């Protein structure tokens, strides 16, 4: 299985990605985790690309599609992704969709499914505010959370439309317990 998981911040993508990956014996690949790992890497052992990414992240800049596409292509070339993968946090732009399509086409592969977790914005805001309080995330204010939700909607709607048109999109209600959402995803993918 070659899949994507998408959804607004706080919808539970990371949690659900782990379960899906276990169910299908494929790696869950989070670009956010990859970038955070690069940012924490020892500068003396880091590649030039890793140093560039670290500098961009430290300045609060946007990591370009070219760099992101390169990082994802490198990760998909690793042996554990040979028989499938679940990407979380990628693609985020139409350019990244095109790059992923081209990468898979080179290997004679294609995506099998795109799971999109849907959720009520106000409920997600409350969920994230609670998480911010528990984890001491002072920068997760209600305004910041709502801005991220809106940015996600603006940037992701065109991607969801692409995958809907291709017949790959499975929209799943992301609200409820972890087990309830997991079951909805399993049911949707079984179809």
C-alpha positions in Angstrom: 0.0 0.0 0.0 1.2 3.5 -0.9 -0.9 6.0 1.0 -1.1 9.5 2.2 -2.8 10.8 5.4 -4.1 14.3 5.5 -6.1 16.4 7.9 -6.0 19.7 9.8 -3.7 20.3 12.7 -5.0 18.4 15.8 -7.1 15.8 13.8 -4.9 12.9 15.0 -2.9 12.2 11.8 0.2 11.1 13.6 -1.7 8.8 16.0 -3.7 7.2 13.2 -0.7 7.0 10.9 1.0 4.6 13.4 -2.0 2.3 13.4 -2.4 2.3 9.6 1.3 1.6 9.2 1.2 -1.4 11.6 -1.9 -2.8 9.9 -0.3 -2.7 6.5 3.3 -3.4 7.6 4.6 -0.2 6.0 6.5 2.7 7.4 4.7 5.8 8.5 6.8 8.7 7.2 6.3 12.1 8.7 8.1 14.9 6.9 7.7 17.0 10.1 9.6 14.3 12.1 12.2 14.1 9.3 12.8 17.9 9.5 12.8 18.0 13.3 15.4 15.2 13.3 17.5 17.1 10.8 17.3 20.3 13.0 18.5 18.3 16.0 21.4 16.6 14.2 25.0 17.2 15.1 26.2 20.1 12.8 29.6 18.5 12.4 28.1 15.2 11.1 25.3 16.8 9.0 25.2 16.9 5.2 25.2 20.3 3.4 21.5 19.8 2.7 20.8 19.1 6.4 22.7 22.2 7.4 20.7 24.3 4.9 17.4 22.8 6.2 18.5 23.6 9.8 19.3 27.2 8.9 15.9 27.6 7.1 14.0 26.2 10.1 15.9 28.2 12.6 15.1 31.4 10.7 11.4 30.4 10.6 11.5 30.2 6.8 9.7 27.9 4.4 11.5 24.8 3.2 11.2 24.9 -0.6 9.4 22.2 -2.6 12.7 21.2 -4.2 14.3 20.5 -0.9 11.2 18.8 0.5 10.8 16.7 -2.6 14.4 15.6 -2.4 14.1 14.6 1.2 11.0 12.6 0.6 12.5 10.9 -2.5 15.6 9.9 -0.4 13.3 8.5 2.3 11.2 6.5 -0.1 14.3 5.0 -1.6 15.1 3.3 1.8 14.5 -0.5 1.9 11.6 -0.4 4.4 9.5 1.7 1.9 10.0 -0.8 -1.0 6.6 -2.4 -0.5 4.7 0.6 0.5 4.5 3.6 2.8 2.2 6.1 4.5 3.2 9.7 4.1 2.1 12.2 6.7 2.7 15.9 6.0 3.5 15.5 2.3 2.5 16.6 -0.2 1.4 20.1 0.8 1.5 21.9 -2.5 0.4 21.0 -6.1 4.1 21.1 -7.1 4.8 18.4 -4.4 1.9 16.3 -5.8 3.5 16.5 -9.2 6.9 15.6 -7.9 5.5 12.6 -6.0 3.6 11.4 -9.1 6.8 11.7 -11.1 8.8 9.8 -8.5 6.3 7.0 -8.3 5.9 6.8 -12.1 9.7 6.4 -12.5 9.3 3.2 -10.3 6.2 2.0 -12.1 4.2 2.8 -9.0 1.2 4.9 -8.0 -0.7 5.9 -4.9 -3.4 3.5 -3.7 -5.3 5.7 -1.3 -5.4 9.1 0.4 -7.1 9.2 3.8 -8.3 12.7 4.8 -9.4 13.1 8.4 -12.2 15.7 8.7 -13.0 17.5 11.9 -14.9 20.4 13.3 -12.6 23.5 13.6 -13.9 24.6 17.0 -13.5 21.1 18.5 -9.9 20.9 17.1 -9.1 24.4 18.5 -10.3 23.2 22.0 -8.4 19.9 21.6 -5.2 21.8 20.7 -5.6 24.4 23.5 -5.9 21.5 26.0 -2.8 19.9 24.5 -0.9 23.2 24.7 -1.9 23.5 28.4 -0.8 20.0 29.2 2.4 20.2 27.2 3.2 23.8 28.1 3.1 25.0 24.6 2.9 28.8 25.1 3.0 29.6 21.4 -0.2 27.6 20.8 -2.7 30.4 21.4 -6.2 30.2 20.1 -5.4 32.8 17.4 -2.3 30.9 16.3 -4.2 27.6 16.2 -7.1 29.1 14.2 -4.6 30.7 11.7 -2.9 27.2 11.2 -6.4 25.7 10.7 -7.2 28.3 8.0 -3.8 27.9 6.3 -4.3 24.2 6.2 -7.8 24.6 4.5 -6.5 27.1 2.0 -3.4 25.0 1.0 -5.0 21.6 1.2 -8.3 22.0 -0.6 -6.7 22.0 -4.0 -4.8 18.8 -3.2 -7.9 17.0 -1.9 -9.7 18.0 -5.1 -6.9 16.4 -7.2 -7.1 13.1 -5.2 -10.9 13.2 -5.2 -10.9 13.5 -9.0 -8.6 10.5 -9.2 -10.9 8.4 -7.0 -8.2 8.0 -4.3 -9.7 10.1 -1.6 -11.3 8.5 1.5 -12.7 11.2 3.8 -13.1 9.9 7.4 -14.6 11.6 10.4 -11.6 12.3 12.7 -13.6 13.1 15.8 -14.1 10.5 18.5 -11.8 8.0 20.3 -8.6 6.8 18.7 -10.2 3.4 18.3 -13.4 4.8 16.7 -11.4 6.7 14.2 -9.1 3.8 13.5 -12.1 1.6 12.8 -13.6 4.2 10.4 -10.3 4.3 8.5 -10.1 0.5 8.3 -13.7 0.3 7.1 -13.1 3.0 4.4 -9.9 1.3 3.1 -11.6 -2.1 3.1 -14.0 -0.8 0.5 
